[in-house]
Amino acid sequence: MKKPTKAQMKLIQKLPFKYQIIALIIFLVVANFSYFSSFTKEYSLEHVSDGDTITLLTKGEKIKVRFYGIDAPESAQEYGQFCKDMLGDFLKGKEIKLEIKDKDKYGRVVGIVYANNEDINQKMVRNGCAWSYQNYTKKYLEDEKYARANKLGLWQSKNPQNPRDFRLEHKRN
C-alpha cells in the first residue's frame, strides 16, 4: 500500500486539521486505487513464459507479470520446462487475481498471483519449482526449506543451479 511521502505530508499538515483528515483519505484512495482494483479484476491466462513469468488477459489488455519474491529455473535450465508446465497446470481454467507489488526494469508488472484465492507464488516454491527470492522478501523462505527437506521438484537434483547464476553464465550480449 502506497503511503504519502514526507513532502506530501508537509503539504497536508499546512491545511486546517479538519481538512488534513479529508486530504489524507483522498490521497490514500487515489494513490492506492490500482493496488486495490487489481484484486477486483479477474484475469485469464494468456501465456506461460517460464516458471515465474506469465501473460494475463483482462478485457482485451495483455499484462506481462513477473512473480514477486520467487525465482524459477529458466526455460533452458534443468527443471525449467517441468516448472513451466507445473505453473500452467496451476493456472489453466482458474479464476486468477493479481496483487501488484511493483514494475521491473523491463516494464513487467511484479506481483503475487492467486488462482482460486491460492497464492501461486508460494505454491511454486513449496512444490520445488522456484527459489525464494530473498533479495526482495523472506515471505517464501519456509516454503523453500520445506521443498528442500522433502526433495520436491528441482530439489531432487544434487546441486540445482540458482537461476540468477544461470543467467549470469548465459548472459545475452
C-alpha positions in Angstrom: 0.0 0.0 0.0 1.4 3.4 -1.0 1.9 5.9 1.8 2.4 9.7 1.5 5.9 11.0 1.1 7.4 13.5 3.6 6.8 16.3 1.1 3.2 15.3 0.6 2.7 15.1 4.4 4.1 18.6 4.8 1.6 19.9 2.3 -1.2 18.1 4.1 -0.1 19.5 7.5 -0.4 23.0 6.3 -4.1 22.6 5.9 -6.5 23.2 8.8 -6.9 20.0 10.9 -10.4 19.1 9.7 -9.1 19.2 6.1 -6.0 17.2 6.9 -8.1 14.1 7.5 -10.0 14.6 4.3 -6.9 15.2 2.3 -5.2 12.2 3.7 -8.2 9.9 3.0 -8.4 11.3 -0.6 -4.6 10.7 -1.1 -4.8 7.1 0.2 -7.8 6.3 -2.0 -6.3 7.8 -5.2 -2.7 6.7 -4.7 -3.8 3.1 -3.9 -6.6 2.7 -6.4 -4.6 0.5 -8.8 -3.4 -1.6 -5.8 -6.9 -2.3 -4.6 -8.5 -2.5 -8.1 -6.0 -5.3 -9.0 -7.9 -7.5 -6.5 -11.2 -6.8 -8.0 -10.1 -7.6 -11.6 -10.3 -11.1 -12.8 -7.7 -12.2 -15.3 -7.4 -15.2 -17.6 -4.1 -16.9 -18.5 -2.8 -16.0 -22.0 0.7 -17.5 -21.9 3.2 -19.1 -19.5 6.7 -17.9 -20.4 8.6 -19.8 -17.7 8.1 -20.8 -14.1 7.9 -17.2 -12.8 6.6 -15.1 -15.7 3.2 -15.2 -17.4 1.0 -13.1 -19.6 -2.6 -12.4 -18.3 -5.5 -11.1 -20.3 -8.2 -8.8 -18.9 -10.8 -7.0 -21.1 -8.5 -7.4 -24.2 -5.5 -6.0 -22.4 -2.4 -8.2 -22.1 -0.3 -7.8 -18.9 3.1 -9.5 -18.5 3.6 -10.5 -14.9 6.9 -11.4 -13.1 6.1 -13.3 -9.9 7.1 -11.4 -6.8 9.5 -13.0 -4.3 10.4 -16.1 -6.3 13.0 -17.1 -8.9 12.2 -20.2 -11.0 14.6 -22.0 -13.4 15.0 -20.5 -16.8 13.3 -22.5 -19.7 16.7 -23.7 -21.0 17.8 -24.7 -17.5 17.4 -28.1 -15.8 13.8 -28.3 -14.4 12.9 -25.2 -16.5 10.3 -27.0 -18.7 9.0 -29.0 -15.7 8.4 -25.9 -13.7 6.8 -24.0 -16.6 4.4 -26.9 -17.1 3.6 -27.1 -13.4 2.8 -23.3 -13.4 0.5 -23.8 -16.4 -1.3 -26.6 -14.6 -1.8 -24.5 -11.5 -3.4 -21.6 -13.6 -5.3 -23.2 -16.5 -9.0 -22.7 -16.3 -8.8 -21.0 -12.9 -10.1 -17.6 -11.6 -6.9 -15.5 -11.5 -6.3 -12.4 -9.4 -3.2 -10.3 -9.0 -1.7 -8.4 -6.1 0.5 -5.8 -7.8 3.7 -5.0 -5.9 5.9 -3.1 -8.4 7.1 -2.8 -12.0 10.5 -4.2 -13.0 13.2 -2.6 -15.3 11.7 -4.5 -18.3 8.2 -2.9 -17.7 6.6 -6.1 -16.4 4.2 -6.0 -13.5 5.7 -7.7 -10.4 3.1 -9.3 -8.2 1.6 -12.2 -6.3 -0.6 -14.3 -8.5 -3.7 -16.0 -7.0 -5.7 -18.8 -8.6 -9.0 -19.6 -6.8 -7.6 -17.5 -3.9 -4.5 -19.6 -3.5 -1.0 -17.9 -3.6 0.6 -19.5 -6.6 4.0 -17.8 -5.9 4.0 -19.8 -2.7 2.8 -22.9 -4.3 5.6 -22.8 -6.9 8.3 -22.6 -4.1 6.6 -25.2 -1.9 6.5 -27.7 -4.8 10.2 -27.2 -5.5 9.7 -25.1 -8.7 11.3 -21.9 -7.5 13.7 -20.4 -5.1 12.6 -17.9 -2.5 14.0 -14.6 -3.9 15.3 -13.4 -0.6 16.7 -10.2 -2.1 13.1 -8.9 -2.2 11.3 -10.8 0.6 11.6 -13.6 3.1 7.9 -14.4 2.6 8.5 -17.8 0.9 11.7 -18.9 2.8 9.9 -21.5 4.9 8.3 -22.9 1.7 11.7 -23.3 0.2 13.0 -25.1 3.3 10.0 -27.5 3.1 10.6 -28.3 -0.6 14.4 -28.8 0.0 13.8 -31.1 3.0 11.3 -33.2 1.1 13.3 -33.2 -2.1 10.5 -31.8 -4.2 10.9 -30.6 -7.8 14.3 -29.2 -8.5 15.5 -30.2 -5.1 15.7 -33.8 -6.3 18.8 -32.7 -8.1 22.1 -33.0 -6.1 23.1 -29.4 -6.8 20.4 -27.4 -8.6 21.7 -24.2 -10.1 20.2 -21.0 -9.0 18.5 -19.2 -11.9 20.5 -16.0 -11.1 23.8 -17.9 -11.6 22.5 -19.5 -14.8 21.5 -16.1 -16.2 25.0 -14.7 -15.4 26.7 -17.6 -17.2 24.4 -17.3 -20.2 24.2 -13.5 -20.4 22.9 -12.1 -23.6 25.1 -9.6 -25.3 
